[in-house]
Amino acid sequence: MTLNIGVIGTGMIGQTHIRCITQALSGAAIAAVSDANRDLAKEVANDLPDAEVFDAGQELIESDHVDAVIVTSWGSTHEEFVLASIAAGKPVFCEKPLATEAAACRRIIDAEVAHGSRLVQVGFMRRYDVAYRVLKTVVDSGEIGAPLIYYSGHRNPEVPGSYTREMAIVDTAVHDFDMARWLLGEELVGIRVLPAKRNSRGGELLDPLLMILESESGVLVNVETSVNIAYGYDIRGEVVGETGTASLADRNLVDIRSAGARSGRIPADWRERFVGAFDTELQEWIDAIASGVAPTGPNSWDGYAATVVCDAGVESLAAGDRVAIALGTKPALYDSH
Ligand SMILES: NC(=O)c1ccc[n+]([C@@H]2O[C@H](COP(=O)([O-])OP(=O)(O)OC[C@H]3O[C@@H](n4cnc5c(N)ncnc54)[C@H](O)[C@@H]3O)[C@@H](O)[C@H]2O)c1
């Protein structure tokens, strides 16, 4: 059976997902597309002979030809399309953020709980990266003892002029927050955001930032965002346990020996670093839906938690102080992953 997918938002990541589904993955086809920029949607559909172009995302969701929905429009529009997908009883994959406000995430959770089963998956693709998966297996096995500290480094060579101070938290570190919750299997309860001495390449940005978070059991999570670091897109991760440590290894495919030194390549950007994770994320989502199983990836609660942590981080940056993270009660629907 082919899963017929409708994509709302045919911009950069929407097109990436469409290419991935049509050229690399199996079991799904693009049956419909929609974008506020209709010309763009039509242009994208030119390469998709079976895709219908809809003026409104709502119409796409309600189409009988659409079995499942991918939402890749701007973050502020996600709530509307995720709620409409739940109302239509259709599985929906929503790029992060689930919604830009915690209250909107809560409305999605309420709608999904009322529906009675999980329909929503959020695009935290790092959970599908091979290295992160091995890191989690090691942590869960107990081989390094109970985790005590988790360091998560997120380094970009540069960011566009439209990148704001808060984006280091809500757009960049949001992935590190999700990784910390997932790796530790615990919620985060507090955050303190500390600007370091400024990188002169970053203009008015507060860059780098150091964020110190605590988990429920007291694990310290140390997130570094350096978004003007020039040398490459470098993702670091190390768990310090009671009897050992486990860290993401350098992923060099080529070892270079030259001029008396040994070196390796560092990815240029997030696409290069996480291309495999995006493929696995969508293939597992397609396979789960096709076999009638609820997707097991990041759910609405995970999307909500990430947004609440980001809000607390933004508040901490402005206040210069620790801010508590309060999630409230998790509905039973999200108890098992
Ligand atoms: N998981 C990741 O690492 C990752 C990477 C990149 C982007 N994203 C997320 O994906 C989303 C899209 O990002 P992008 O970089 O592709 O942006 P983009 O601007 O390239 O594309 C977004 C598209 O959505 C369309 N759009 C906006 N409002 C709409 C509406 N109401 N109905 C239909 N279409 C609408 C815009 O016209 C645009 O074409 C964002 O939420 C972003 O945070 C996630």
The ligand as an SDF file (V2000), in Angstrom:
LIG
                    3D

 44 48  0  0  0  0  0  0  0  0999 V2000
   14.1570   19.8740   11.9690 N   0  0  0  0  0  0  0  0  0  0  0  0
   14.9770   20.8010   11.5120 C   0  0  0  0  0  0  0  0  0  0  0  0
   16.1650   20.7530   11.7450 O   0  0  0  0  0  0  0  0  0  0  0  0
   14.4360   21.9380   10.6870 C   0  0  0  0  0  0  0  0  0  0  0  0
   15.2380   22.4880    9.7000 C   0  0  0  0  0  0  0  0  0  0  0  0
   14.7220   23.5500    8.9520 C   0  0  0  0  0  0  0  0  0  0  0  0
   13.4500   24.0390    9.1920 C   0  0  0  0  0  0  0  0  0  0  0  0
   12.7080   23.4720   10.1850 N   0  0  0  0  0  0  0  0  0  0  0  0
   11.3540   24.0180   10.4830 C   0  0  0  0  0  0  0  0  0  0  0  0
   10.5330   23.8680    9.3280 O   0  0  0  0  0  0  0  0  0  0  0  0
    9.6180   24.9570    9.2250 C   0  0  0  0  0  0  0  0  0  0  0  0
    9.7720   25.6020    7.8440 C   0  0  0  0  0  0  0  0  0  0  0  0
   11.0880   26.0870    7.6970 O   0  0  0  0  0  0  0  0  0  0  0  0
   11.7200   26.4420    6.2530 P   0  0  0  0  0  0  0  0  0  0  0  0
   13.1350   26.7330    6.5200 O   0  0  0  0  0  0  0  0  0  0  0  0
   11.3470   25.4050    5.2610 O   0  0  0  0  0  0  0  0  0  0  0  0
   10.9610   27.8190    5.9210 O   0  0  0  0  0  0  0  0  0  0  0  0
   10.6380   28.4050    4.4660 P   0  0  0  0  0  0  0  0  0  0  0  0
   10.3390   29.8490    4.6800 O   0  0  0  0  0  0  0  0  0  0  0  0
   11.7080   28.0460    3.4930 O   0  0  0  0  0  0  0  0  0  0  0  0
    9.3140   27.6280    4.0050 O   0  0  0  0  0  0  0  0  0  0  0  0
    8.0920   27.7740    4.6740 C   0  0  0  0  0  0  0  0  0  0  0  0
    6.9840   27.8280    3.6270 C   0  0  0  0  0  0  0  0  0  0  0  0
    5.7480   27.8500    4.3340 O   0  0  0  0  0  0  0  0  0  0  0  0
    4.8750   28.6720    3.5730 C   0  0  0  0  0  0  0  0  0  0  0  0
    3.7620   29.1010    4.4210 N   0  0  0  0  0  0  0  0  0  0  0  0
    3.7810   30.0190    5.4050 C   0  0  0  0  0  0  0  0  0  0  0  0
    2.5590   30.1350    5.9490 N   0  0  0  0  0  0  0  0  0  0  0  0
    1.7470   29.2570    5.3010 C   0  0  0  0  0  0  0  0  0  0  0  0
    0.3770   28.9030    5.4180 C   0  0  0  0  0  0  0  0  0  0  0  0
   -0.4270   29.4810    6.3100 N   0  0  0  0  0  0  0  0  0  0  0  0
   -0.0870   27.9410    4.5840 N   0  0  0  0  0  0  0  0  0  0  0  0
    0.7170   27.3340    3.6710 C   0  0  0  0  0  0  0  0  0  0  0  0
    2.0160   27.6500    3.5260 N   0  0  0  0  0  0  0  0  0  0  0  0
    2.5280   28.5870    4.3330 C   0  0  0  0  0  0  0  0  0  0  0  0
    5.7490   29.8240    3.0760 C   0  0  0  0  0  0  0  0  0  0  0  0
    5.1860   30.4730    1.9560 O   0  0  0  0  0  0  0  0  0  0  0  0
    7.0390   29.0710    2.7320 C   0  0  0  0  0  0  0  0  0  0  0  0
    7.0880   28.6860    1.3850 O   0  0  0  0  0  0  0  0  0  0  0  0
    9.9390   25.9100   10.3960 C   0  0  0  0  0  0  0  0  0  0  0  0
    9.0690   25.6560   11.4480 O   0  0  0  0  0  0  0  0  0  0  0  0
   11.3710   25.5130   10.7700 C   0  0  0  0  0  0  0  0  0  0  0  0
   11.6710   25.7390   12.1420 O   0  0  0  0  0  0  0  0  0  0  0  0
   13.1610   22.4340   10.9150 C   0  0  0  0  0  0  0  0  0  0  0  0
  1  2  1  0
  2  3  2  0
  2  4  1  0
  4  5  1  0
  4 44  2  0
  5  6  2  0
  6  7  1  0
  7  8  2  0
  8  9  1  0
  8 44  1  0
  9 10  1  0
  9 42  1  0
 10 11  1  0
 11 12  1  0
 11 40  1  0
 12 13  1  0
 13 14  1  0
 14 15  2  0
 14 16  1  0
 14 17  1  0
 17 18  1  0
 18 19  2  0
 18 20  1  0
 18 21  1  0
 21 22  1  0
 22 23  1  0
 23 24  1  0
 23 38  1  0
 24 25  1  0
 25 26  1  0
 25 36  1  0
 26 27  1  0
 26 35  1  0
 27 28  2  0
 28 29  1  0
 29 30  1  0
 29 35  2  0
 30 31  1  0
 30 32  2  0
 32 33  1  0
 33 34  2  0
 34 35  1  0
 36 37  1  0
 36 38  1  0
 38 39  1  0
 40 41  1  0
 40 42  1  0
 42 43  1  0
M  CHG  2   8   1  16  -1
M  END
$$$$
